[in-house]
Amino acid sequence: MKRFFSNPLAALFAGACLRLFFVFKFPATSGDTVLYDQFATNWLKLGKLAMDIQGVATPVDLRMPGYPAFLAIVYAVTGRTGEAARLPVMLAQTAVDLGTCLVIAQLARLLARLAGQQEKSRVVFAAALWLAALCPFTANYVAVPLTEVWAVFLTAVAFYLLSILATLMSGNAVPASEGRILTERDTSKVALLSGMAVGLGALFRPEAPLLLLTTILVLGFVALRRKELMDWFRVAALAGIACVAMLVPWTIRNAITLHEFQPLAPKDATLPSELEPQGFMAWEKTWLYSMRDTYLVTWKLNDDEIHLEDIPDSAFDSQEERDRVSAVLEKYNDDLTWNADEDAEFAQLARERTSRRPFRTYLWIPLRRVVRIWFTPRIELLPVAGHVFPLAYQSEEDPVDQRITIVLFFVNIFIVGLALWGAWKLRPFPAAHAALAVLMTYVFIRSAFLTALEAPEPRYTLVCFPALLALGAQAAWRRSRT
């Protein structure tokens, strides 16, 4: 049995079975699936990254080109597009996600070696591989055409390279592989590779450079302590240039086609003909923290009616405020088109609510968002209602859904808790400090970043899971007593 669990092929086989289970049992789509399909199909057939607007293929910059390029390649190889190509897309994503498992295992082994656990590094590698292979939260995203699979894979690669870079900058050698030791002489090469990995990640998700910025910040503290600021500047410049180089073709395309300087997709994905609902989003930030409210309110704007009864009581401080919101929504529901006057009224409401209770807007709601996006059963892609309470009623009404929700909630808690334990175990080992700082600082900063987004979607934390799983695998070794 021990030999079975130490065999990487066994873990990969189990991981493949889990992913294929999701592919064939719970294939899913999202609102962005149709958009990505349009991008890929138009790119393949017309040679331009465009979406269909009133029947015309119109070039836009609403999404980064990486995932449409992946879909276009699958479409070209299979000779199918859209729904007909869904299975080949999911199978390709399964292969990519299994590759992610291997990268996570390699990252975990690196951390163990930095902690001086060379003898246990193989055990850590196996533990991380099993954790990653059987993690349901990353595995189920192979069954939906979204950027998550590629984003997690490229983030895992970047984590590995940036952990090596941080370790080298702290003056420690890195046992990268059997018989291969990286030293400070390899810093420039690793910096370039790290920047390239982050740049490739940015072609799938525009916030990917946040990882590089986080690492540069950590390296700045390391360099300041070692009084090597010039080395820090050189490494930061090399990594930054490599990252930007990956985005140059996309930037040139936007400059030529759209006559704009846009190296990344814009934060608010609105069409030129649509009003950017900044006032509405500012108002939401004074009360919205759950995905349920995002479905019922946020994502209905300009598409469907928004009903007052679907908005929680916490969105109103008084009956007068409720009446004002009701009056605006009545006008909006007449034509389902958000206009400047309606947005201005919600902007005023946001200012008033923030003025009355600034801590609510700037502290309590962001904190509640963080708790929700991290401590959730993550059942968005599953046909599960997610209702747990009242316990007795749900146990009788829908016992299977209730149990699945509870189990996945505790699996999520287990992964987060295991990661915290692993981080604590690495604390006494100075050689691991820089890499640990990169991983933990990014998780913290990304969590803060997600509180500012329009919708607090739990899937946006998935790019942190390579760090959590690699840290969690450190539970496989025990510090020897001397």
N, C-alpha and C positions, 0 to 999 in steps of 0.2 A: 504493500500500500504506500509506503514511504517513497519507493521508487516511482510509483505512478504519479504522485503529486509533485515530484521533483522533475518530471518530464515536461518540457515546454510544449511538446506536441499535444499532450493530454489537455493542458489548459487551453490551448488554441482550439482544439476540437470542441471542448465544452463551450467555449466562447462562440464558436461558429454555430453550434446547435442553438444556443440562446438567441442569437441574432436572427437565425433563420426562422425560429419560432415567431419572433415579432414580425418578420417579413411576410410570412404566409398566414399568420393568425390575426395580426393587428396592423396591416398596412394603413397608413394615414396620409392626410394632406393638410395643408394650412393655407391661409390667405395668400402667403407669398409663393406657394407652389405654382399657381397659375401664372404669376408674374415671371418667375424664373423660367418656366416653360416657354413663355412668349419670347423672352430674351434669347434663349438658346435656339429656338426654332428660327427666329428672324435672323440670328447671327449665322446659322448654318445655311439657310436658304437665300437670304438677301445680302449677307456679308456685313451686317451692321447690328450693333447691340441696341435693340429697339423694342418698345412695347406697343400694343395695338390701342390707339386712341381714336375713337370714332371710325374704326375700320381702316385706319392708316398706320403703318409701321413707323413710329416716331422715335428717334434717338432720345434717350434720357440718361440721367446720371443717378437715378434713384437707388440703385444697388451696385455693389462692386462687381467686376467682371469675372472673378474667379469661379464662382459656382456655375454661372451660365456657360463658361468655357468647358467645365467638366461635363455638364449635361450635353453640350454640343458634341463633344468627343464621343460620348456614349451613343448619342443619336446617329452620328456618322458611322460608327463601327457596326451598330445593329441594324441600321436602315429603318429605324422606328423613331417616332417622336411622341411626346405627350404621354397620355395614358398607356399607349401600346408599349412604350419603353420603360414603364415604371419598374418592372421586375429587374431588368438589367441594371438600372440605376441603383436599386436597393442592393443587389448582389455586389456591385462594384463598391458601394459604401460599406458593405460588410467586410470586404477585403481591406479597405482603408482603416476601418475601426480596429481590426485585428492587428494591423501594423501599429496603431496607437498603443495597444496593449503591450507590445514589445518595447516601444520607446519608454513607456511608463516603468516597465520592469528594469530597463537599463538605467533610468534616472534613480530608481530606488536603490539599485546596486551601487551607483556612484555615491549616494548619500551614506550608505553603509560603509563603503571603503574610506570615505572622508572621516568617518567616526572610528576608523581603525579596526573595522570588523571584516577584514579580508577573508577570514575563514568562513564567516557566516554570509558573505555577500551572495553566494549562490542560493542559499535558503531565502534570502531577502528577494532576490530576483524572482524565484518561483512564487513566493507569497504575493508579490506585486502583480505578477502575471495572472494569477488566479483571481485576485481582487478585481483587476481591471477587466478580465474576461467575463466575470460573472456580475459585474456592476450593471443592474438593470436600467439605470438612469441614462447612461451613455449608450448602452446597447440598443435601446428601443428607438433611438433616433436614426438608425440605419434604415428604418421602415418608413421614413418620410423624406421627401425631397426638400431639404433645407440645408443651410450651411453648417449645421452643428458638427457633423462628422468630420469635415475637413478642418473646421476651426479648431476642434479639440486636438486633431492630429498635429497640425502645424504649431499649436501652442505647446503641446508636449515636446516636440522637437526643439522649440525655442527655449523651453524650460531647461532642457538638458544642456544645450549649448551655453545658455546664459549662466547656469549654475557652474559650469566649468570656467567660464570667463570670470565670474566673481571670485572663485577660488584662486585662480591664477593671480588676479589683481591683489588678493590679500596676502600674496607671497608664498602660497602653498602649491606643491606639485599635485598633479591630478592623475591618479591611476585610471586612465580612460578605458583600458582593456588589458587583457592578459599580456604582460611583458611590454606594454606601451605606457610610458609616463609622459605627460604633458608638463612643461615648465613655462616660466614667464616668457621664454623666447617664442612660445606658440600663441601669445596673447593676441597679436594682430590678426593672425589667421582665424582664430576663434571668434574675434570681434566681427570680422567680415561675414563669417558663416552665420553668426547670431543675427546680424542685421538683415541678411538675406532671408532667413527663416521668418523673422517678424514681418518683413516686407511682403513675402508670399502670403502670410496670414492676413495681412491688410487687404489683399486682393479678394479675400473672402468676407472678411468682417472689418469695417473701417476703424473700429476701436482697438485693433490689434497693436498699434504702436504704443498703446498705454503700457504694455509689458516692457518694451524697450526703455521708455521714459522712467518707469519704476526702477528698472535695473541700473540705469545711469545714475539715478538718485542714490541708490544703495552704494554703488561704486564710488560716488563722490565722497560719501562718509568714510569709506575704506581708504581712499586716496588721501583724504585730509588727515586721517589718523597716522598714515604712513609717510606723510609729507611728500607725496608723489603726484601732485596735481597736474603736472605736464603729461604724465603717463595716462592719467584719467582723461584729460582733454583729447589726447591722441586716440584712445580706445573709443571714447564717445563719438568722435568725428568719424572714425572708420565704420563703426556700427551704424551710425546715422546715415552716412553716405550709401552704404550697402542697402539699407532699408528703403531710402528714397529712390535708389536706382530701380528697384522692383516696381515702383509706382510711376516711373517716367512715361512708359507707353500709354497708360491710362490717362495721365495728365495731358499728354499731347493730344490724345483723342478728344478729350473734353474741350481743349482749347480750339481745335480745328472744327469740330462738329457743332459744339454748343456755344463757342465763343466765350468761354469762361475759364478761370483758373480754379480747378476743382480736383486736387489730387486724391481726395477721399469722397465717398458718397455723403451728401448733406445730412445733417442730423435729423431734420424733419422732412420726411419723404412726401412732399406735396407736388402735384403737377403745376406747371406754370399758370394754368387756368384756375387753380384752386387757391383759396385764401389760407395762409398759414395760421392755424387757430392758436396763436400764442396766448391770448387771453383765456381761452377755454382750458388750455393746458396748465396755465398758472393757477386757475381756480381748482383744477383737479389735484394739484400738488398740496392743497390745504386740507385734503381729506382722503384721497384715494390711496390705498395700500394693498388691495387684494386683486387677484386675477379675475375673480367673479365680477367685480365692478368694472374692470377693463372690458370684459365681454359685453356687459349690459349697457355701458355708457361710452367709453372711449372709442371703441372700434365701430360704433354705430354712426359716428359723425360723418355726414355727407353720404351715408348709405342707407340708413334706416331711421325710423322714429326713435326718439329717446323719451322714455316715459318717467315722469316724476316719481312714481312709486318704485321704480327700479333703483333710485338713488338713495343711499342709506341716510338715516337721520343725522349722522355726524357731519354731513355736508352742509347742514344748515344750523346757524346759531340762533335763529328766531323765525317766527312765522312770517314776518315781513320779508326776510331773506328768501324763504321758501316761495313766497308769492312772486318775487322778482324772477327767480329761476323758472318758475312755472310759466310766467308770461313770455319769457324769451323762448322757451322750448315749444310753446304753442305756435309761435311764429315760424320757428325752424321746421316743425313737423308738417307745416302746410306745403312746403316745397322741397324739403330735405336738402337745402343748400345753405351752408353756413356763410353769413355775410359779415361785413366789417362792423355794423352797428351791434349785432348780437355778440360778436367777439369783444367789442369794447365794454359792453355791459358786464360780461364775465370777468374781464380784466379788472374792472372796478370792484366787483365782488371779491376777487382775489386780494386786491390791495386792502380792502376793509377787513377781511378775515385775518390777514397776516398782521395788520396793525393791531387788531384786538388781541391776538394770541400768537406772537412771533415764534415762541418756542414750539408751538404745534406745527407750524409750517416748516421750520428749519431744523427741528430736532426730533419731535415725537413721531411725525409721519414718516420721515426717512428711517428712523429706527424700526418702526413697525414694518416698513417695506423690507428692510434687511432681514428681519426675523422671518417674514413670510417667504422670501425667495430662497432662504437657506433651509428653513425647517418646514418642509412641505413634503407630502407623499409623492409629488412629481408624477401625477397620473394624467397629464394633459393629453397624451396621445392614446390613452387606453379608454375603452368603453366602460368606464367606471365612474359612478356618480360622485364619489368622494364624500358622501355623507356618513358621519360617524355618530353624531349626537342628534337626538337623545339615544343613548346606548341601547336601552331596551327596545324602543320602537324600531330603530334601524336594524337591530339584530333579528327582529321578527319580519320586518318589511323587506329588507335587502341584505341578508347576512353575508353573502359572498362578496359584494362590493365593499361592505364595511370591513371585512377581514383583510381584503387585499389592500385597502387604504391604510389600515392600521399597520400591517406588516411592512409596507413600503415606507411609511413614516418612520418606523423604528430602524429600517435598513439605512435610511438617510441619516438618522441620528448616530447610528453605529459608525458609518463612514466618517462623519465629521469628528466624532469622539476619538476614533482610532487615529485620525490625522493629528489631532491635538496631542495625543499621547506620544506619537512618533516624534513630533516637534520637540516635546519636552525631553525625550530620550537623547536627542541630538545636542541639547543645550550644553552639556559639559565638554564638548569636543570642539576646540577652537577652529580646527581645519574645516569643520562643517558650517561654521557660523555664517559665512558670506553667502553660501548657497541657500541656507535656511532663510536668511534675511530676504533674498530675492523672492523665494516662494511665498513666504508669509506676508511680506509687504505688498506683493501683487494681489493676493487674496483680499487683503484689507482695503487697498485702494480701489480695486474693481468693485467691491461691495459698496463702497461709498459712491462710486461712479454710477452704479445701477440705480441708486435712489433718485437720481436726477432725470432718468429716462421717463418717457411718456407712459410706458406700461411696465410694471414690475414683473416681468416674466421670469419664472424660475429657470427656464432653459438658458438664460444668459449667464448663469453661474457654472454651466457645464465645462467651460474652458478652464475653470479652477480645479476640476476633478483630477487631472493628471498629477497636480501637486498634492492633493489630498490622498490619493491612492498610493503614491510613492512614499509619502510620509507615513501613512498607515502601515505600510509593509515593514517599517522599522520595528514593529512589534515582534517580528520573527527572531530577533536576537536579544540576548540578555547580556548586560554589562558584567564582565567577569569581576569577581571580588578579589582584591589584593590585600 
